[in-house]
C-alpha cells in the first residue's frame, strides 16, 4: 500500500509543526523538513504559507471527522461524550507541551485579518454542533449551552495544562467532566 503523497505529507506536517511552533515562527523549510519533502517542492503544492496554514486547518477538520465517525457508533450520547473527553485526556501530554492544536491556532490566527480565523472557527463550530447533538439526544433543552460549556471546559483546561506544563490537570478535569455528563440525565 502506498503512503500519503507529498501534498498530504506537507499538510500533515504543517498541522504538526504549526501546533508545535506557531504560525509566525514556522517557515516553509520547517514544514518541508518535517514532511521529508525538498523545500523547492513545497511551492508546487502550496504557493504561500497561508495556503499551508489552510491545509493544516483542513487536516484538523479531517481528524475531527474521523474522531466523530469513531464515536458515533457508541450506544448512547453519554458514552459518546465521555469517550470524547477521554480522547482529550489521552492527548494531555501533547497539550502540556503545545496546547490544543485547534485552540492554539485559533488564538494565533485571530490576531490576523486574512480570514483564516473564520476557517478555523468553522472547525471548532462543527465539534460544538456535534456535542450539541449528543446533549439533544439526551433530551436536554439546554443542549447548545451545555455543548459550549463542555467545549469551553476543554479549551480552558488545555490552556492551563499547557501554561503549567502539567498533564495531570487535564486528567483531573476529564474525570470531573465525565461525572458532570453523568449528572445531566
C-alpha positions in Angstrom: 0.0 0.0 0.0 1.3 3.4 -0.9 1.8 6.1 1.8 0.4 9.6 1.6 1.5 11.7 -1.3 3.6 14.8 -0.9 0.7 17.2 -0.7 -0.9 15.1 2.2 2.5 14.8 3.9 3.0 18.5 3.7 -0.5 19.3 5.1 0.0 16.8 7.9 3.5 18.2 8.7 2.1 21.7 8.6 -0.5 20.8 11.2 2.2 19.3 13.4 4.8 22.0 13.0 2.3 24.9 13.3 1.0 23.3 16.5 4.5 22.9 17.9 6.0 26.3 16.8 3.1 28.6 15.9 2.4 30.2 12.6 4.8 33.1 12.9 7.8 31.1 13.9 7.2 28.3 11.3 8.9 28.5 7.9 8.2 26.6 4.8 11.5 24.9 5.2 10.5 23.7 8.6 7.4 22.1 7.1 9.3 20.7 4.2 11.8 19.1 6.5 9.1 17.6 8.7 7.3 16.2 5.6 10.6 14.9 4.2 9.9 16.9 1.0 12.6 19.1 -0.7 11.7 22.7 0.1 11.5 23.6 -3.6 8.7 21.1 -4.0 6.6 22.9 -1.4 5.8 25.7 -3.9 4.5 23.1 -6.4 1.7 22.3 -4.0 1.3 25.5 -1.9 2.1 28.9 -3.3 2.0 30.6 0.1 2.5 29.9 3.7 -1.2 30.8 4.2 -2.2 28.0 1.9 -0.2 25.7 4.1 -2.0 27.1 7.1 -5.3 26.4 5.4 -4.2 22.9 4.6 -3.3 22.4 8.2 -6.8 23.5 9.2 -8.2 21.1 6.7 -6.1 18.3 8.3 -7.5 19.2 11.7 -11.0 19.1 10.2 -10.3 15.7 8.8 -9.1 14.5 12.2 -12.3 15.8 13.7 -14.4 14.0 11.1 -12.6 10.7 11.8 -13.0 11.2 15.6 -16.7 11.8 15.2 -17.0 8.8 12.9 -15.3 6.6 15.5 -17.5 8.0 18.3 -20.9 7.8 16.5 -21.3 4.0 16.8 -21.2 4.1 20.6 -24.6 3.1 22.0 -25.5 6.3 23.9 -24.9 10.0 23.7 -23.4 9.9 27.3 -20.9 7.3 26.2 -20.0 9.3 23.1 -19.4 12.4 25.1 -17.4 10.6 27.7 -15.3 8.9 25.0 -14.7 12.4 23.5 -13.4 13.6 26.9 -11.2 10.5 27.3 -9.7 11.2 23.9 -8.9 14.8 25.0 -7.4 13.4 28.2 -5.3 10.8 26.2 -3.7 13.8 24.5 -2.8 15.5 27.7 1.0 15.1 27.3 0.9 16.9 23.9 -1.5 19.6 25.4 1.0 20.1 28.2 3.8 20.8 25.7 1.9 22.7 23.0 -1.8 23.3 24.0 -4.8 22.3 21.9 -3.9 22.2 18.2 -7.1 23.9 17.1 -7.4 26.3 20.0 -3.8 27.4 19.8 -4.1 28.0 16.1 -7.4 29.9 16.5 -5.9 32.2 19.1 -2.9 32.9 16.9 -5.0 33.4 13.7 -7.4 35.8 15.5 -4.6 38.4 15.5 -4.6 38.5 11.7 -7.1 39.9 9.3 -6.9 37.3 6.5 -10.0 35.3 7.2 -8.2 32.1 8.3 -9.5 32.8 11.8 -13.0 32.1 10.5 -11.8 29.0 8.7 -10.5 27.5 12.0 -13.6 28.7 13.8 -15.7 26.6 11.5 -13.8 23.5 12.6 -14.5 24.3 16.2 -18.1 25.0 15.4 -18.5 21.6 13.9 -17.4 20.0 17.1 -19.7 22.2 19.2 -22.6 21.2 16.9 -21.8 17.5 17.3 -21.6 17.9 21.1 -24.9 19.8 21.0 -26.5 16.9 19.1 -25.4 14.5 21.8 -27.0 16.6 24.5 -30.1 16.9 22.4 -30.2 13.2 22.1 -30.1 13.1 25.9 -33.3 15.1 25.9 -31.7 18.4 27.1 -33.4 21.6 26.2 -30.2 23.5 27.0 -28.1 21.4 24.6 -26.3 24.3 23.0 -25.3 25.9 26.3 -24.1 22.5 27.6 -22.1 22.0 24.4 -20.4 25.3 24.7 -19.7 24.7 28.4 -18.1 21.3 27.6 -16.0 22.7 24.8 -15.0 25.7 26.9 -14.0 23.5 29.7 -11.7 21.6 27.4 -10.2 24.7 25.9 -9.7 26.2 29.3 -8.0 23.1 30.7 -5.9 22.8 27.6 -4.6 26.3 28.2 -3.9 25.6 31.9 -2.3 22.2 31.2 0.0 24.0 28.7 0.7 27.0 30.8 1.6 24.9 33.9 3.1 22.0 31.8 1.0 19.7 34.0 -0.8 16.9 32.2 -2.5 15.8 35.4 -4.6 19.0 35.3 -6.3 17.6 32.2 -6.7 14.2 33.7 -8.4 15.6 36.7 -10.7 17.8 34.7 -11.5 14.9 32.4 -12.8 12.9 35.4 -14.8 15.9 36.6 -16.4 16.3 33.1 -17.3 12.6 33.0 -19.1 12.9 36.3 -20.8 16.1 35.1 -22.0 14.3 31.9 -23.4 11.5 34.1 -25.2 14.0 36.3 -27.1 15.5 33.3 -29.5 12.7 32.6 
